[in-house]
Amino acid sequence: MIGNLEDKVVELRQQSNEFQRRSADCNAENLLSRLEEEVKINQYLASEKQPKEINEAKAYLEDLTRIANQPALTYSYLSQLNQKLREKQEEICRLIEKHMTESDPSEDKAMIFRQHANIVANRKASTASTLAE
């Protein structure tokens, strides 16, 4: 109990010292300068900072609204996209094969081996993507 009272006395002394310090600084010029500084801060907040934050929040809200209004990605939709991707990859492989077979084979004797390696690599990539799903 005595310890609590001593703590209370220390706290009251600190408050008393703080009040004395404040009263010493309390004149008209100091009060006016503090108020002017506070007004400047409030003007900055009202004219620059808050409108910027409001615009950022509006842009964020618009992004969230746009995302929320988009249809949900379902498993069937993702499956369709994956199927289309596989079809396009196969089409690319066919076009590459066609291009390689139509090019002049006399240009390079190793062309056949490159074609075969490219075909195998493309099929391997296609199979890997299928297995990854």
N, C-alpha and C positions, 0 to 999 in steps of 0.2 A: 504494500500500500504506500509506503514511504517512497519507493522507487517510482511508482506511478505519479505521485505528487511532484517529485523532482523532475520527471520528464515533462510534466505539465508546466512547471515553472520555467524550464528551459525553452519550451515552445512559446510561452507567453512573452519571454524576454526577446526571442527572435522576432516575434510579431511586433513588439513594441519598438525594437530597433528599426524594423522595416517601415513602420508608420512614421517614425522620426525622420528617417531618410527621405521618405516621400514628401513629408510636410516641408522639409528644407528645400526641396526642388520645386515646390508648389508656388510658382508665381505666375503672373499673367503671361509673360513671354513664353515660358516653358509650356504652359498649357496650350497657348495658341500654336506653338510650333508642333506639339504633339497632335493637336487636332488637324492642322494642315497636312501633316504627314499621313494621318489616318484617312483624311479625305482623298489624298492622292492615291493611296493604296486602294481604297474603295472604288475610285474612278477607274483605275487600271483594271481591277477585277471586273467591273461592270461593262467597260467598253471594249476590252481586248481579250482577257482570259476566258471569261464565261461564254461569250459568243463563239469563240473558237472551240471550246469544249462542247458546246451545244451542237455546232455543225458536225463535229467528229461523231458525237453520239447519234445524230440523225443519219449520217452516212452508214454507221455501224448497224443501226436499226433497219435501214433500207436493205443492206446486204442480208441481214437475218430474215427479213420479210421475203426477199426474193428467193432465198434458199428454202424457206418454209413453204412457199407457194409452188415449188417445183415438185413433180411427182416423186414419190418415194422409189428408191431403187429396190426392186424385188429380186428374188432369186431367179425367177423366170426371165426378167429383163436382162439381168447380168449374163444369164446363160445364152440369151439371144445375141448379146454383144460379143461374147466369146466365140459363138458359132460364126458370126460375121467376120470376126478377126481371123479365125482359122481359114475361112473361105478366101479371104483376101490374101493371106499368106500363101495358100496353095496356088492362087491365081498368079501371084508374083513369081512363084517357083516355075510355073508353066511358061510364063512369058520369058523368064531368064533362059529356060531350057530351049524355047523356040528361037530366041535370039542367038544362042550359042550354036544351035544346029544350022541356022541360016547363014551364019558368018562363014567366010571362006576358010575351009579347013587347011588349005595349003599355006595360010599365013603362019600357022604355028603347029608344029607336030605334037606339042604337048597340050593342045587345046582340048582334045578328047579327055585327057586325064583331069584337066581343070574343070571341065564340064561335069564329069562324074563326081569329082570331089565337091563341087558346088551343090550338085543335086543332093548328095548324101548329107552335106551340112545343113541344107535347108530342110530336108525331111527330118533330120535329127532335131533341129530347133522346133519344128512343128510338133513332133512327137513329145518333146520335153514340155512344151507349153500345154499340150493336151493332158499330160500326166500331172502337171502342176495344178491343174484345175481339180 
